[in-house]
Amino acid sequence: MPHSTLGGRQPMGAVDNPVRAGLTEAEAVFLDRGQPADPGFVVGMIDTGVVAHPFLDGHTRPLGPGDTDPMPVGELAAGHGTVVAGRILLEAPTATVVVRAALRPPYRAAGQDTDAAVAAAIRDFAAVDGLLVLNLSFAGSWTERSEPAGIAAALTELLAARPQLLVVAATANRWTDAPSWPAAFGEEFDRVVPVGAVDETIVLEDPGLGPPPAAFASRWPGIGVRAGGVRVLGPSPFGTGGWVRWSGTSLAAATVTGILAQALHEGELRDWRSYVAEHSAAPPGVRYLRSAELTALGYVGGGDA
């Protein structure tokens, strides 16, 4: 999606456009495994809006008035949140995703910086019962070189109020080693998980090597884990149902959010770094969590989950 000229937090800059996906029979069966939402199994999402989609029905609820209002069909701002929510649910199929659309009106008025809206949203999630993970699939402006103080203060309050909560943040699509926030808060907060992207579409001669980093993905030493971020499946943002393939670290972060939330829900996760080390689908030292559909469908590449 086009990169905004506004300051503050923004959906990721463009990598590619979502392309309607023709599904194989095996993919269709995998995607049709829907289960009822558990209202006590909650994942939070601060993003743009969502559009109506059968896969999301019954699995999303607004944090406040207007957070799940219908968005214009085909608007990529709505599409971003729609695909992010879908990626979370592909890994955690009984979760309820609580949506705060802080990156679009009415929270962001025309020309207004979004940092205040994001900080307010982070604080609001302290009151959400059952919250296990909060997904932040956005970054700051290209020119940002220091942390947003207001968001740092809000995260400090939220993590103190919720001692078991994880916050998962995408590392941006910048092709560089420059940090971006909120992902770079992983250097400051132990329970903020910075997520980069790998390219699972590449089939290597030796699958044990794991997939390479996605060419567009930001990279710096503090990245905690990577997941597939190239041409991954998600619910269509075009208002007609169906599925698309789209790329970005936003979607890798949503995949990790779903994986970690499911592990927390099942009581299998005490420390996220240990969990990543134990479940990485690659040789030691390569921190990579393989998506559910790749594991279920037996795709080649990336080692064994």
C-alpha positions in Angstrom: 0.0 0.0 0.0 1.2 3.5 -0.6 3.4 4.9 2.2 1.9 7.8 3.9 3.5 11.2 4.1 2.1 11.6 7.6 4.3 11.3 10.7 3.7 8.7 13.3 2.8 5.0 12.9 1.7 3.9 9.5 0.8 0.6 7.7 3.9 -0.8 6.0 5.1 0.7 2.8 4.4 -1.1 -0.5 6.0 -4.4 -1.3 3.5 -5.6 -3.8 -0.3 -5.6 -4.4 -2.6 -8.3 -3.1 -3.3 -10.8 -5.9 -6.4 -13.0 -5.9 -5.3 -16.6 -5.1 -6.5 -19.7 -6.9 -6.5 -22.4 -4.3 -5.4 -26.0 -4.6 -7.8 -28.6 -3.3 -5.5 -29.2 -0.3 -5.3 -25.5 0.5 -9.1 -25.1 0.3 -9.5 -28.0 2.7 -7.0 -26.5 5.1 -8.6 -23.1 5.0 -12.1 -24.5 5.5 -11.2 -26.0 8.9 -12.9 -23.1 10.7 -13.9 -23.5 14.4 -16.1 -21.4 16.6 -14.4 -18.5 18.4 -13.5 -18.9 22.1 -14.5 -15.5 23.6 -12.0 -16.2 26.4 -9.0 -16.7 24.0 -8.2 -13.1 23.0 -5.6 -11.6 20.6 -5.4 -7.9 20.2 -4.7 -6.0 17.0 -3.9 -2.3 16.5 -4.1 -1.7 12.7 -6.5 -0.3 10.0 -10.0 -1.5 9.5 -11.3 -4.9 8.3 -13.7 -5.7 5.6 -16.4 -8.4 6.0 -15.2 -11.8 5.1 -16.6 -15.3 5.9 -13.3 -16.4 7.5 -13.4 -13.6 10.0 -17.1 -13.9 10.8 -17.6 -14.4 14.6 -13.8 -14.1 15.2 -13.4 -10.3 15.4 -14.9 -7.8 17.7 -14.3 -4.1 18.1 -12.4 -2.6 21.0 -14.6 0.5 20.8 -17.3 2.1 18.6 -16.3 2.2 14.9 -13.4 -0.2 15.1 -15.1 -2.7 12.9 -17.2 -0.3 10.8 -17.5 -1.3 7.2 -14.7 0.0 5.1 -14.8 0.9 1.4 -14.5 -2.2 -0.8 -11.0 -2.5 -2.2 -9.4 0.1 0.0 -6.0 -1.2 0.9 -6.0 0.5 4.3 -8.9 -1.8 5.2 -7.2 -4.6 3.4 -4.1 -4.4 5.6 -6.1 -5.1 8.8 -8.2 -7.8 7.1 -5.2 -9.8 6.0 -3.4 -9.3 9.3 -6.5 -10.6 11.3 -6.7 -13.6 8.9 -3.1 -14.5 9.3 -3.5 -14.5 13.1 -6.6 -16.8 12.8 -4.8 -19.2 10.5 -2.5 -20.0 13.4 -5.0 -19.7 16.2 -8.3 -20.8 14.7 -10.4 -20.5 17.9 -9.1 -17.0 18.9 -11.2 -13.9 19.1 -9.3 -10.9 17.5 -10.1 -7.6 19.2 -9.6 -4.8 16.7 -8.6 -1.2 17.3 -8.4 0.7 14.0 -6.1 3.4 15.3 -4.4 3.9 11.9 -7.5 5.2 10.2 -10.3 7.8 10.9 -11.8 8.6 13.3 -8.7 7.9 15.4 -6.4 9.6 12.9 -8.0 12.8 11.5 -6.7 14.1 8.2 -3.1 15.3 8.6 -2.9 14.1 12.2 0.0 12.1 13.6 -1.0 8.7 14.7 1.3 8.2 17.6 -1.2 9.6 20.1 -3.9 7.3 18.8 -1.6 4.3 19.0 -0.5 5.1 22.5 -4.2 5.5 23.6 -5.1 2.2 22.0 -2.2 0.4 23.8 -3.5 1.7 27.1 -7.1 0.7 26.2 -6.0 -2.9 25.8 -5.1 -3.1 29.5 -8.9 -3.5 30.1 -9.4 -6.4 27.7 -10.1 -9.7 29.5 -8.3 -12.8 28.3 -5.7 -10.9 26.2 -2.7 -13.0 25.5 -0.9 -11.2 22.6 -1.1 -7.8 21.0 -0.2 -7.5 17.3 1.4 -4.3 16.0 2.0 -4.6 12.2 3.1 -1.1 11.5 6.2 1.1 11.7 7.3 4.7 11.9 8.3 7.0 9.1 11.4 6.4 6.9 13.2 9.3 8.6 12.6 8.2 12.2 15.8 7.7 14.2 14.6 7.7 17.8 11.8 5.9 19.7 8.3 7.5 20.1 8.2 8.5 23.7 4.4 8.4 24.0 4.2 4.9 22.7 7.1 3.8 25.0 5.2 5.2 28.0 2.0 3.4 27.0 3.8 0.1 26.5 5.4 0.5 29.9 2.0 0.8 31.5 0.4 -2.0 29.6 3.2 -4.5 30.2 3.2 -3.6 33.9 -0.6 -4.1 34.1 -0.4 -7.4 32.2 2.7 -9.4 33.3 2.0 -12.4 31.0 1.2 -10.4 27.8 3.4 -10.5 24.7 3.5 -7.7 22.2 4.5 -8.8 18.6 5.7 -6.1 16.2 6.7 -6.1 12.5 10.2 -4.8 11.6 9.1 -2.9 8.5 9.8 -3.3 4.8 12.8 -1.0 4.5 15.6 -3.1 2.8 18.0 -1.7 5.4 19.5 -2.4 8.9 17.9 0.7 10.4 15.6 -0.1 13.3 11.9 1.0 13.3 9.4 1.3 16.1 7.5 -0.3 17.7 9.6 -3.4 16.7 12.8 -1.8 18.0 11.2 -1.6 21.5 12.3 -5.3 21.7 15.7 -3.9 22.8 14.0 -2.2 25.8 11.1 -4.4 26.7 11.7 -8.1 27.2 8.1 -9.1 26.1 8.1 -7.1 22.8 8.9 -9.6 20.0 10.4 -8.0 16.9 9.5 -10.1 13.8 11.2 -10.1 10.4 10.3 -12.0 7.2 11.7 -14.9 5.3 10.9 -16.0 1.7 9.2 -19.4 2.0 8.6 -19.5 -1.8 12.2 -20.3 -2.4 12.9 -24.1 -2.5 16.5 -24.8 -1.5 18.6 -27.8 -2.6 19.2 -28.4 1.1 15.9 -27.7 3.0 17.7 -27.9 6.3 19.2 -24.5 5.6 15.8 -22.8 6.1 14.4 -20.1 3.8 16.4 -16.9 3.2 15.4 -13.5 4.6 12.9 -11.7 2.4 14.7 -9.2 0.2 12.4 -6.3 1.3 12.6 -7.0 5.0 14.4 -4.7 7.4 17.2 -6.4 9.2 19.0 -5.5 12.4 20.6 -7.6 15.1 17.7 -7.3 17.6 15.2 -9.2 15.4 13.8 -12.0 17.6 12.2 -14.3 15.1 11.2 -14.5 11.4 8.2 -16.0 9.6 7.1 -16.3 6.0 6.3 -12.9 4.5 6.3 -13.4 0.7 3.1 -14.1 -1.2 1.4 -15.5 1.9 -2.3 -16.4 2.0 -4.9 -14.1 3.6 -8.6 -13.3 3.4 -9.4 -11.0 0.5 -9.7 -7.3 1.2 -11.9 -6.7 -1.8 -15.2 -7.4 -0.2 -16.0 -10.5 -2.2 -14.7 -13.3 0.0 -12.0 -15.5 -1.4 -8.3 -15.3 -0.7 -5.3 -13.3 -1.8 -1.5 -13.6 -1.7 0.3 -10.6 -0.3 3.8 -9.8 1.0 5.2 -7.9 4.0 6.7 -8.1 7.5 3.2 -7.2 8.7 2.0 -10.7 7.7 5.0 -12.4 9.2 4.3 -10.7 12.5 0.7 -11.7 12.4 1.7 -15.3 11.8 4.0 -15.2 14.8 1.3 -13.6 16.9 -1.0 -16.5 16.1 1.6 -19.1 16.8 2.6 -17.6 20.1 -1.0 -17.0 21.1 -2.0 -20.6 20.4 1.0 -21.8 22.4 0.1 -19.5 25.4 -3.6 -20.7 25.1 -2.5 -24.3 25.3 -0.1 -23.7 28.2 3.0 -24.6 26.1 4.8 -21.3 26.4 6.5 -19.8 29.4 9.2 -17.7 27.7 8.9 -16.7 24.1 12.7 -16.9 23.3 12.9 -20.5 24.6 9.8 -21.4 22.6 11.3 -19.9 19.4 14.6 -21.7 20.0 12.8 -25.1 20.6 10.4 -24.7 17.6 12.5 -23.0 15.0 12.1 -24.8 11.7 15.8 -24.4 10.7 19.3 -25.3 12.0 20.3 -23.9 15.4 20.8 -20.1 15.4 18.2 -19.5 12.7 15.1 -18.2 14.5 12.2 -19.1 12.2 8.7 -20.2 12.9 7.0 -22.1 10.1 3.4 -21.2 9.2 0.6 -23.7 9.8 -0.4 -24.2 6.2 3.2 -25.0 5.2 3.4 -27.6 8.0 -0.1 -29.0 7.3 0.4 -29.2 3.5 3.9 -30.6 3.6 5.5 -28.0 1.5 9.2 -28.4 0.8 11.7 -26.0 2.4 12.4 -24.5 5.8 13.2 -27.7 7.7 10.8 -29.5 10.0 8.4 -27.7 12.3 
